[in-house]
Amino acid sequence: MARISAIFFLIYVFSLSAEPANILTLDEVLADLNHIQDGGVEFHWDPIFQTGMFSVSEHYVSFQVGTPGETGLAVLDGQEILSPPAPYLEKGQLHFPKEFVSALRMGLEKAVHPESLFRIAAVIVDPGHGGKDTGAIGNHTINGKSIKLLEKDITLKVSKDLFARLKQGFPDKQILLTRTEDTYPTLDERVNLANAVRLKENEAIIYISIHANATFRKDVRGYEVWYLKPDYQRTVLDPDKYEGPKEVASIVDLMLQEEFLSESIRMAGAILKQFEAVFGKTLPSRGLKAEEWFVVRNAKMPAILVELGFVTNEADALLFSDDASLKKFGEALYKGISDFIAEFEGSEGYTVVE
């Protein structure tokens, strides 16, 4: 049973009036949290300072009431700050917005059972081309200086910068590069590396392939992000790991395809948004696009392909030949991936397949 205690002299009294659909009573919140650790949820209320605290095991979330619709402040274990809509008092009764309860549950669940949360455990960064495969080539004469750009060099520099940022920002995750030098792993070797990563049941993996574009039209420039065509059919379910009824395996596989597609589109959108924020008007966006690129269609996970710009365009070439600008590409990619990871893990995975 969940327990309620009063600090100082007031024992909180509940009314039996019905709540709006998006507002929960304290009893409903306690019932919602009780699954975290059966019988271990406690609530403490300080009527003088109008602050409350939910605790499970040795973990707790403290909060102060606000006004309806106001963004509140809740603190997990005295360290992590949450900013959900604030609970509020009305006619002597506490009212808890569902968004507050969701943030509360997620924070305590993460603290009490960190191993059970659905999380992204690995990020694969794929620098396109390499070795004998130069990729796109751009030749320019800018301010009297000859510049030759090779796609394989650009993608490796940006990927290494992104790799370093991800390693620092996510020390709890596997961050892998499909190549670290000017070598040529085949397309099969790239996706096999990703598909071979071992994951727990509550873990996921994402794949980002980085490229630079080229065209005969010298005026075309800008970045774009690609994901797999929605109508492309593939097999993503590993039969060696699937233990369910064989007759529904094809249905589960289709559900996984739809899940990976949805997550790929969300990741692509998050990266595109950060490119727009980082580069502004200095580099145009060519938007989100769908295609059956090899690495995207064969990686059994959410996967996207990013075209940073055009080596055949002089303005893009200036960015590619400048180390500070190359770091901005790494920054935009990192921020986009970080936003996607936060959204994915915050939602506990967009789709759950049993």
Order of alpha helices (4+ residues) and beta strands (2+ residues): beta-beta-alpha-beta-beta-beta-beta-beta-beta-beta-alpha-beta-beta-beta-alpha-beta-alpha-beta-beta-alpha-beta-alpha-beta-alpha-alpha
